[in-house]
């Protein structure tokens, strides 16, 4: 099974997606602009946390569970 998500953002602005493991270590970081697909196939099963931010502030955070 392919573990991926598709993300669509505002074309005119850049966002940063940061994913952390449960120990608080950064395991993935990417700049997003427009449409992108992010693969989680190299991630071990478990719980991860994400932060989405622009250049000024954190916009959203949450949890990702990979089986």
C-alpha positions in Angstrom: 0.0 0.0 0.0 1.3 3.4 -1.0 1.5 5.8 2.0 1.2 9.3 0.6 -0.8 12.4 1.0 -1.6 15.0 -1.6 -1.4 18.7 -0.5 -2.7 21.7 -2.3 -1.6 25.2 -1.1 -1.8 28.7 -2.3 0.4 29.0 -5.4 1.6 32.5 -4.5 2.9 31.6 -1.0 5.5 29.2 0.4 4.7 27.0 3.4 7.0 24.8 5.5 5.8 21.4 6.6 7.8 19.9 9.5 7.2 16.3 10.8 8.5 15.2 14.2 8.6 11.7 15.8 7.4 11.1 19.3 10.8 12.1 20.7 10.5 15.5 19.1 13.2 14.9 16.5 12.5 16.3 13.0 12.2 13.4 10.6 11.0 15.4 7.5 10.9 19.0 6.4 9.8 20.4 3.1 8.8 23.7 1.5 5.4 23.5 -0.1 4.0 25.7 -2.9 1.1 24.7 -5.1 0.2 21.0 -5.4 2.6 18.3 -4.0 2.5 14.7 -3.1 4.4 13.5 0.0 5.3 9.9 0.4 5.4 8.3 3.9 6.6 4.9 2.5 10.0 5.3 4.2 8.5 6.1 7.6 8.2 3.4 10.3 4.8 2.6 11.7 3.9 4.9 14.5 2.7 8.3 15.6 4.1 11.5 14.1 3.3 15.2 14.7 3.3 17.9 12.1 3.5 21.7 11.9 2.6 23.8 8.9 3.8 27.3 8.9 4.3 30.3 6.7 7.1 32.9 7.1 5.2 34.6 9.9 3.4 32.0 12.0 2.4 28.5 12.7 -0.8 27.8 10.8 -1.7 24.3 11.8 -0.4 21.3 13.7 -1.7 17.8 14.2 -1.0 14.1 14.4 -0.3 11.5 11.7 -0.7 7.8 12.4 1.1 5.4 10.1 0.1 1.7 10.2 
